[in-house]
Amino acid sequence: MGGVKVVVYGLSTEGYAIASQMAIKGEDVYIIDESTPSAISLKAEIAKTYPNVSSLKEDEPLLSMEPIDVAISKAQYLFFTPRIRKTGQDIKTEIHSKFKDAVTSLKKNSSVVFTLPTGFGGNNENISLLEHVTGLEAGKQISYYYYPLEDLNEQPKIIGTFNGKEDLVLSELLTVGKKEKKFVTISSSEHLHAINILSRFSRLCSVLEVCKYAQDEITKNDFALDDFQEIYLDNMVSGLFDLKSLGSSFEGTNSLMYLINGSVKGIDGYIKRLIDKIRTTLKKNDLKASRTKIALSWSLDQHAMRGDKIEMLQNLTSRLRDYIGDVEAYEDPNFDLFHSDKTTIIVTCSKSDFDNIEKTKQDSDLIIIKANPLCETINNSIN
């Protein structure tokens, strides 16, 4: 195809992945880092050299730029992929504020692709805002698409479209290999995304709730034959942003809200159980809180669109500090554990963090707790 003018608003992990994919195909791609006043031209060779945002930012290569409003005014397709870091009620305000900034300079016959999850009816609000800010009518003078990005390895198969019409150019931009995209109405795409999210959390919370009852070692060993022990806090929180945005679509109670609230409570209940496990580990090993350090090992992607994992790590850190003063979160998997005069309890929050600690741990007073449904403990300090 070649030469389609694309602007990706938001130098997020997801935004960079989509921008790189299109740049490698030969499209004319600009990506906007919200913290700078310029749009960066992303060429195929840069996309191939730098596989992710971190590597691009570390190296700081010289890239050609142009003012944001100029880049957006030329865009045929604008992908909205910002990093959202506010929490609670402020999330919607932050999204709307950034969306307004992103679309203000758009011209007639351009298209907007919204990639954050919205819940039910959220896209109608976005379309109203788009029409208000640009003065253009959606479906006639400007096009709007919904494409909620979740997993970098598995982009959505469907694209929600305002008037149900297919856009073959957009399909080609987003297609990798032979997996062509399917267009559905926006309400259908909202509902299908909701089914994906609710299915994932219903299964997860079933596992978390049942694992509470696996108290004795024999049962725990039997459970370990399944893949439950490979589910870590990192997996549990994936999609929590989407679940909460779905929850904010409803007022009052209905069956869907029971599912959503039950899932949110299930995650919160797990956090309480993990904290209890850490406290009982102290008691079991006769460790004084003042002589113990808690190291939370969670290698987080600071550039992800959703901030739910960052928020969860802050929440867990502050709740643990109510019991033990010395609590540190380590987002670098290669942190130095071994220069502390205290007994260290490491809580590994993802499989990669656990694997990394397993490789690097030395014979020292080290207790590892896996933040998985069984809260398994590996105790190095008892020989």
Sequence and secondary structure as in RCSB ss.txt:
>XXXX:A:sequence
MGGVKVVVYGLSTEGYAIASQMAIKGEDVYIIDESTPSAISLKAEIAKTYPNVSSLKEDEPLLSMEPIDVAISKA
QYLFFTPRIRKTGQDIKTEIHSKFKDAVTSLKKNSSVVFTLPTGFGGNNENISLLEHVTGLEAGKQISYYYYPLE
DLNEQPKIIGTFNGKEDLVLSELLTVGKKEKKFVTISSSEHLHAINILSRFSRLCSVLEVCKYAQDEITKNDFAL
DDFQEIYLDNMVSGLFDLKSLGSSFEGTNSLMYLINGSVKGIDGYIKRLIDKIRTTLKKNDLKASRTKIALSWSL
DQHAMRGDKIEMLQNLTSRLRDYIGDVEAYEDPNFDLFHSDKTTIIVTCSKSDFDNIEKTKQDSDLIIIKANPLC
ETINNSIN
>XXXX:A:secstr
    EEEEE   HHHHHHHHHHHHTT EEEEE TTSSEEEEE HHHHHH  SHHHHHHH     EEEHHHHHHH 
SEEEE       TTHHHHHHHHHHHHHHTT  TT EEEE S   TTHHHHHHHHHHHHH   BTTTBEEEE    
BTTB  SEEEETTS   HHHHHHH  TT   EEEEHHHHHHHHHHHHHHHHHHHHHHHHHHTT  SHHHHHHHTT
SGGGG  HHHHHTTHHHHHHHHTT  S  HHHHHHHHHHHHHHHHHHHHHHHHHHHHHHTT  GGGEEEEEE   
 TT S  HHHHHHHHHHHHHHTT S EEEE STT   SS SSEEEEEE SHHHHHHHHHH  SSSEEEEE STT 
 EEESS  
